[in-house]
Amino acid sequence: MPVKDADRAEFETFSDLGFDGKGREILVGLSYEETEWYLEVLERDRAGRGLLTKEESLRRSTLDDRHSAARLKIVEQANQARFNTVWGKIWWKAQKIHPGAVARAGVDAKQASAKQEAL
């Protein structure tokens, strides 16, 4: 069961889709067969066509956990790659100034200016 066009944008936005070794579209973290089963159960649940059995509910929960863990790993790797660029390293090193120091520097400058005007 391929991903429906109506769902594709949402799946792509959240890094849900990938490809297996045979080039078939899958939900990341799941095999092709698991993806087909998961999408069929998801569609059945959305349409209100019958309740899930206890076994189906447990399997769906297990697959959902694996899929979510794979998505998080993808996002973490993308974030790490973003900060491993030259710009990201420079920006990150520049963040050694405590935010309170910046605010305090503005107060100190105003006080010094006021003292100069008083003299």
C-alpha positions as CSV (number, residue, x, y, z in Angstrom):
1,M,0.0,0.0,0.0
2,P,1.8,3.1,-1.1
3,V,1.5,6.4,0.7
4,K,-1.5,8.3,-0.4
5,D,-0.9,11.7,-2.1
6,A,-3.1,13.3,0.6
7,D,-0.8,12.0,3.3
8,R,2.5,12.5,1.5
9,A,3.1,16.2,2.4
10,E,2.7,15.4,6.1
11,F,4.9,12.3,6.0
12,E,7.6,14.3,4.1
13,T,7.5,17.2,6.5
14,F,8.3,15.0,9.5
15,S,11.0,12.9,7.8
16,D,8.7,9.8,7.8
17,L,9.6,8.4,4.4
18,G,12.6,6.4,3.2
19,F,13.4,3.7,0.8
20,D,14.3,0.0,1.4
21,G,17.0,-2.0,-0.3
22,K,14.7,-2.6,-3.3
23,G,13.9,1.1,-3.8
24,R,10.4,0.8,-2.4
25,E,9.0,3.6,-0.3
26,I,8.7,2.8,3.4
27,L,8.2,4.5,6.7
28,V,11.6,4.9,8.2
29,G,12.5,2.3,10.8
30,L,10.0,-0.2,9.3
31,S,10.3,-2.9,6.6
32,Y,8.1,-2.7,3.5
33,E,5.7,-5.3,4.8
34,E,5.5,-3.5,8.2
35,T,4.9,-0.2,6.4
36,E,2.0,-1.8,4.3
37,W,0.4,-3.2,7.5
38,Y,0.9,0.0,9.5
39,L,-0.6,2.2,6.7
40,E,-3.6,-0.2,6.3
41,V,-4.3,-0.1,10.0
42,L,-3.9,3.6,10.1
43,E,-6.4,4.0,7.2
44,R,-8.8,1.6,8.8
45,D,-8.6,3.5,12.1
46,R,-9.0,6.9,10.4
47,A,-12.1,5.7,8.5
48,G,-13.6,4.2,11.6
49,R,-13.9,0.7,10.0
50,G,-13.7,-1.6,13.0
51,L,-11.7,-1.6,16.2
52,L,-8.2,-2.9,16.5
53,T,-7.7,-6.2,18.2
54,K,-5.4,-6.3,21.2
55,E,-2.7,-7.9,19.1
56,E,-3.0,-5.3,16.4
57,S,-2.9,-2.5,18.9
58,L,0.3,-3.9,20.5
59,R,1.9,-4.4,17.1
60,R,0.9,-0.9,16.0
61,S,2.4,0.5,19.2
62,T,5.6,-1.4,18.7
63,L,5.9,-0.3,15.1
64,D,5.1,3.3,16.0
65,D,7.8,3.3,18.7
66,R,10.4,2.0,16.1
67,H,9.3,4.5,13.5
68,S,9.4,7.4,16.0
69,A,12.9,6.4,17.1
70,A,14.1,6.3,13.5
71,R,12.6,9.7,12.8
72,L,14.3,11.2,15.9
73,K,17.6,9.8,14.8
74,I,17.3,11.4,11.4
75,V,16.4,14.8,12.9
76,E,19.4,14.5,15.3
77,Q,21.8,13.7,12.5
78,A,20.5,16.5,10.4
79,N,20.9,18.9,13.3
80,Q,24.4,17.6,14.0
81,A,25.4,18.0,10.4
82,R,24.0,21.6,10.4
83,F,26.3,22.5,13.3
84,N,29.3,20.7,12.0
85,T,29.6,23.1,9.1
86,V,32.3,25.8,9.4
87,W,29.7,28.5,10.1
88,G,28.0,26.3,12.7
89,K,31.2,25.8,14.6
90,I,32.1,29.5,14.5
91,W,28.6,30.4,15.6
92,W,28.6,27.9,18.4
93,K,32.0,29.0,19.7
94,A,30.9,32.6,19.8
95,Q,28.1,31.7,22.2
96,K,30.4,31.7,25.2
97,I,29.1,35.1,26.4
98,H,26.5,34.7,29.2
99,P,23.2,36.5,28.3
100,G,23.3,38.3,31.6
101,A,26.7,39.7,30.8
102,V,25.3,41.3,27.6
103,A,22.3,42.8,29.5
104,R,24.7,44.0,32.3
105,A,27.0,45.6,29.8
106,G,24.1,47.8,28.5
107,V,23.3,48.9,32.1
108,D,27.0,49.7,32.8
109,A,27.3,51.8,29.6
110,K,24.2,53.8,30.5
111,Q,25.5,54.4,34.0
112,A,28.9,55.5,32.7
113,S,27.3,57.9,30.3
114,A,25.1,59.4,33.0
115,K,28.2,60.0,35.2
116,Q,30.0,61.7,32.3
117,E,27.1,64.0,31.7
118,A,27.0,64.9,35.5
119,L,30.6,66.0,35.4
